[in-house]
Amino acid sequence: MARTAAIGHQDYETIRVNDYFYVDKTEFIKEWWDSGDIVTLIARPRRFGKTLNMDMTEKFFSVQYAGRSDLFEGMKIWNDGRFRDIQGTYPVISLTFAGIKDQQYFSARENICRMIEESYNKFDFLTKGDLLNAKEKEYYSKVTASMDDSAAAVSLRNLSDYLYRYYGQKVIILLDEYDTPMQESYVNGYWEQLAAFTRSLFNYTFKTNPYLERALMTGITRVSKESIFSDLNNIKVVTTTTDMYETSFGFTEDEVFQALDEFQLTEQKEEVKAWYDGFKFGNQSDIYNPWSVLNFLNERKTAPYWANTSSNSLVGKLIREGSAGIKEDFQSLLDGGSVVTEIDEQIVYHQLDLDERAIWSLLLAAGYLKVKTMEICQSGYEEWKQLYTLELTNFEVKVMFQHIVRGWFASAASSYHGFLQALLTGDLEAMNAYMNRVARGIFSYFDTAGDSEHAEPERFYHGFVLGLMVDLSDRYRVTSNRESGFGRYDIMLTPRRSDLDAMIIEFKVFSPRREKCLEETAQNALKQIEEKDYARELKENGIHDSRIRCYGFAFRGKEVLIEGR
């Protein structure tokens, strides 16, 4: 009989006591401990078992779980006698930043301090007796959510000192989802403040802490050393391309197929593979998304479970506010294509607005993209670079991104769908009506950068319309800014079916110096399509003139005029 595939449990003890479905990952403890690294940062996508592994590690080492061999008997770690001897023998400080998703710096800082205060409350027995002197007891009482920066910076190092004195054993510190506040600070505009606060806290906790035995941090990204780890030279960073802990997070294909056999779902292996496979850690390919697999075992049907687990605000922001080039590459990915780029695994958040490589690096680290190939090539005299070919990880990710794009237009959903229907049927009057409604409702939200519409208006409108086209990818191959004839068209829709017309779209922004009215702007766009012979590519592919529609989109602020021929 199959075990229960219980959803949402991140407590190792609960899973083991109730014999819920669990894939044995206890060998992670052995690999981590035998590495000898004093501070380890492991970056893995969200919902890949990081929190459960951290809880498992705490339950294994913590003195508070001394004598709880029942939690590990029958697990792989228990086969090694060395580890039986050290189970439950270390003081452990365990924190998580997973819930710190504040829109303002001061509330984020307060919540981090509150997490530290809760750790102090957990060990308040230290204040009893003479272990601490009067000044130390006074400091202990001042560790609160409102403590000042200097008290917060040394708080975890001081707690390590107190625990070391009490147990006569150095401390293990576990910090789960360390970068969640980092991502939120970038999205909400207080990155510099939080980085300064975190840098000081991490320096005292992980660098100048003589009472530290080992430390383990998990997150989605590897935040750049210059941002918050500038003083840490003792940290071992493990990313998705590192040959360590390859099978400790996520399910291998063997583990997934064994689970499907247990649940009598053997015939759905290929379907599950298409939806949830595609991740690669180090040299280990065919890693599956564990959250989605677990939900599939529970629901017995495929669905985009990963898409609904947490906010994708950062990903949505980067793509929505990205250049037309970003949106073009994004459309190519959704269409089954790939992106070729350099990758920097040290995420520098303040460069995400400036460097497209940083965006693709973040999407790779977060699990939305996978590496198809990598090659080393020479780009200049004695200059070599690594070029990665990236593609969407699996079908589930594709569905998730489609949902993100639809979400951009949710406030004008009826007009959005109405525009697409009018575009498909060639109803020019309806296209104009619906597009103007969408523009009025969406532009202020879509262009959150504020001045991008004025700095590069055609790129902004280009990217906006590309976003509209995502729902047409099953009927059209959507390409952008490609050469055809004597120039580069803005958007081309090549039909996947013989009953559909091809379309060419050109954008123009009204110029009062060159044009008298918006109608003239739209006609100039159509004139450019004809003079540059943008339709040549379509004709060379066998599409007759009569099946090619051309549209000139003219923009003036939030006002849109579409002319066609």
Secondary structure in CASP SS format (residue, H / E / C, confidence):
PFRMAT SS
TARGET T0000
AUTHOR 0000-0000-0000
METHOD secondary structure of the structure
MODEL  1
M C 1.00
A C 1.00
R C 1.00
T C 1.00
A C 1.00
A C 1.00
I C 1.00
G C 1.00
H C 1.00
Q C 1.00
D C 1.00
Y H 1.00
E H 1.00
T H 1.00
I H 1.00
R H 1.00
V H 1.00
N C 1.00
D C 1.00
Y C 1.00
F C 1.00
Y C 1.00
V C 1.00
D C 1.00
K C 1.00
T C 1.00
E H 1.00
F H 1.00
I H 1.00
K H 1.00
E H 1.00
W H 1.00
W H 1.00
D H 1.00
S H 1.00
G C 1.00
D C 1.00
I C 1.00
V E 1.00
T E 1.00
L E 1.00
I E 1.00
A E 1.00
R C 1.00
P C 1.00
R C 1.00
R C 1.00
F C 1.00
G C 1.00
K H 1.00
T H 1.00
L H 1.00
N H 1.00
M H 1.00
D H 1.00
M H 1.00
T H 1.00
E H 1.00
K H 1.00
F H 1.00
F H 1.00
S E 1.00
V H 1.00
Q H 1.00
Y H 1.00
A C 1.00
G C 1.00
R C 1.00
S H 1.00
D H 1.00
L H 1.00
F C 1.00
E C 1.00
G C 1.00
M C 1.00
K H 1.00
I H 1.00
W H 1.00
N H 1.00
D C 1.00
G H 1.00
R H 1.00
F H 1.00
R H 1.00
D H 1.00
I H 1.00
Q C 1.00
G C 1.00
T C 1.00
Y E 1.00
P C 1.00
V E 1.00
I E 1.00
S E 1.00
L E 1.00
T E 1.00
F C 1.00
A C 1.00
G C 1.00
I C 1.00
K C 1.00
D C 1.00
Q C 1.00
Q C 1.00
Y H 1.00
F H 1.00
S H 1.00
A H 1.00
R H 1.00
E H 1.00
N H 1.00
I H 1.00
C H 1.00
R H 1.00
M H 1.00
I H 1.00
E H 1.00
E H 1.00
S H 1.00
Y H 1.00
N H 1.00
K H 1.00
F C 1.00
D H 1.00
F H 1.00
L H 1.00
T H 1.00
K C 1.00
G C 1.00
D C 1.00
L C 1.00
L C 1.00
N C 1.00
A H 1.00
K H 1.00
E H 1.00
K H 1.00
E H 1.00
Y H 1.00
Y H 1.00
S H 1.00
K H 1.00
V C 1.00
T C 1.00
A C 1.00
S C 1.00
M C 1.00
D C 1.00
D H 1.00
S H 1.00
A H 1.00
A H 1.00
A H 1.00
V H 1.00
S H 1.00
L H 1.00
R H 1.00
N H 1.00
L H 1.00
S H 1.00
D H 1.00
Y H 1.00
L H 1.00
Y H 1.00
R H 1.00
Y H 1.00
Y H 1.00
G C 1.00
Q C 1.00
K C 1.00
V E 1.00
I E 1.00
I E 1.00
L E 1.00
L E 1.00
D E 1.00
E C 1.00
Y C 1.00
D C 1.00
T H 1.00
P H 1.00
M H 1.00
Q H 1.00
E H 1.00
S H 1.00
Y H 1.00
V H 1.00
N H 1.00
G C 1.00
Y C 1.00
W H 1.00
E H 1.00
Q H 1.00
L H 1.00
A H 1.00
A H 1.00
F H 1.00
T H 1.00
R H 1.00
S H 1.00
L H 1.00
F H 1.00
N H 1.00
Y H 1.00
T H 1.00
F H 1.00
K H 1.00
T C 1.00
N C 1.00
P C 1.00
Y C 1.00
L E 1.00
E E 1.00
R E 1.00
A E 1.00
L E 1.00
M E 1.00
T E 1.00
G E 1.00
I C 1.00
T C 1.00
R E 1.00
V E 1.00
S C 1.00
K H 1.00
E H 1.00
S H 1.00
I H 1.00
F C 1.00
S C 1.00
D C 1.00
L C 1.00
N C 1.00
N C 1.00
I E 1.00
K E 1.00
V E 1.00
V E 1.00
T C 1.00
T C 1.00
T C 1.00
T C 1.00
D C 1.00
M C 1.00
Y C 1.00
E C 1.00
T C 1.00
S C 1.00
F C 1.00
G C 1.00
F E 1.00
T E 1.00
E H 1.00
D H 1.00
E H 1.00
V H 1.00
F H 1.00
Q H 1.00
A H 1.00
L H 1.00
D H 1.00
E H 1.00
F C 1.00
Q C 1.00
L C 1.00
T H 1.00
E H 1.00
Q H 1.00
K H 1.00
E H 1.00
E H 1.00
V H 1.00
K H 1.00
A H 1.00
W H 1.00
Y H 1.00
D C 1.00
G C 1.00
F E 1.00
K E 1.00
F E 1.00
G C 1.00
N C 1.00
Q E 1.00
S E 1.00
D E 1.00
I E 1.00
Y E 1.00
N C 1.00
P H 1.00
W H 1.00
S H 1.00
V H 1.00
L H 1.00
N H 1.00
F H 1.00
L H 1.00
N H 1.00
E H 1.00
R C 1.00
K C 1.00
T C 1.00
A C 1.00
P C 1.00
Y C 1.00
W H 1.00
A H 1.00
N H 1.00
T C 1.00
S C 1.00
S C 1.00
N C 1.00
S H 1.00
L H 1.00
V H 1.00
G H 1.00
K H 1.00
L H 1.00
I H 1.00
R H 1.00
E C 1.00
G C 1.00
S C 1.00
A H 1.00
G H 1.00
I H 1.00
K H 1.00
E H 1.00
D H 1.00
F H 1.00
Q H 1.00
S H 1.00
L H 1.00
L H 1.00
D C 1.00
G C 1.00
G C 1.00
S C 1.00
V E 1.00
V E 1.00
T E 1.00
E C 1.00
I C 1.00
D C 1.00
E C 1.00
Q E 1.00
I E 1.00
V C 1.00
Y H 1.00
H H 1.00
Q H 1.00
L C 1.00
D C 1.00
L C 1.00
D C 1.00
E H 1.00
R H 1.00
A H 1.00
I H 1.00
W H 1.00
S H 1.00
L H 1.00
L H 1.00
L H 1.00
A H 1.00
A C 1.00
G C 1.00
Y C 1.00
L E 1.00
K E 1.00
V E 1.00
K E 1.00
T E 1.00
M E 1.00
E E 1.00
I E 1.00
C E 1.00
Q E 1.00
S E 1.00
G E 1.00
Y C 1.00
E C 1.00
E E 1.00
W E 1.00
K E 1.00
Q E 1.00
L E 1.00
Y E 1.00
T E 1.00
L E 1.00
E E 1.00
L E 1.00
T C 1.00
N C 1.00
F H 1.00
E H 1.00
V H 1.00
K H 1.00
V H 1.00
M H 1.00
F H 1.00
Q H 1.00
H H 1.00
I H 1.00
V H 1.00
R H 1.00
G H 1.00
W H 1.00
F C 1.00
A H 1.00
S H 1.00
A H 1.00
A H 1.00
S H 1.00
S H 1.00
Y H 1.00
H H 1.00
G H 1.00
F H 1.00
L H 1.00
Q H 1.00
A H 1.00
L H 1.00
L H 1.00
T H 1.00
G C 1.00
D C 1.00
L H 1.00
E H 1.00
A H 1.00
M H 1.00
N H 1.00
A H 1.00
Y H 1.00
M H 1.00
N H 1.00
R H 1.00
V H 1.00
A H 1.00
R H 1.00
G H 1.00
I H 1.00
F H 1.00
S H 1.00
Y H 1.00
F H 1.00
D C 1.00
T C 1.00
A C 1.00
G C 1.00
D C 1.00
S H 1.00
E H 1.00
H H 1.00
A H 1.00
E C 1.00
P H 1.00
E H 1.00
R H 1.00
F H 1.00
Y H 1.00
H H 1.00
G H 1.00
F H 1.00
V H 1.00
L H 1.00
G H 1.00
L H 1.00
M H 1.00
V H 1.00
D H 1.00
L H 1.00
S C 1.00
D C 1.00
R C 1.00
Y E 1.00
R E 1.00
V E 1.00
T E 1.00
S E 1.00
N C 1.00
R C 1.00
E E 1.00
S E 1.00
G C 1.00
F C 1.00
G E 1.00
R E 1.00
Y C 1.00
D C 1.00
I E 1.00
M E 1.00
L E 1.00
T E 1.00
P E 1.00
R C 1.00
R C 1.00
S C 1.00
D C 1.00
L C 1.00
D C 1.00
A E 1.00
M E 1.00
I E 1.00
I E 1.00
E E 1.00
F E 1.00
K E 1.00
V E 1.00
F C 1.00
S C 1.00
P C 1.00
R C 1.00
R C 1.00
E C 1.00
K C 1.00
C C 1.00
L H 1.00
E H 1.00
E H 1.00
T H 1.00
A H 1.00
Q H 1.00
N H 1.00
A H 1.00
L H 1.00
K H 1.00
Q H 1.00
I H 1.00
E H 1.00
E H 1.00
K C 1.00
D C 1.00
Y C 1.00
A C 1.00
R H 1.00
E H 1.00
L H 1.00
K H 1.00
E H 1.00
N C 1.00
G C 1.00
I C 1.00
H C 1.00
D H 1.00
S H 1.00
R H 1.00
I E 1.00
R E 1.00
C E 1.00
Y E 1.00
G E 1.00
F E 1.00
A E 1.00
F E 1.00
R E 1.00
G C 1.00
K C 1.00
E E 1.00
V E 1.00
L E 1.00
I E 1.00
E E 1.00
G E 1.00
R C 1.00
END
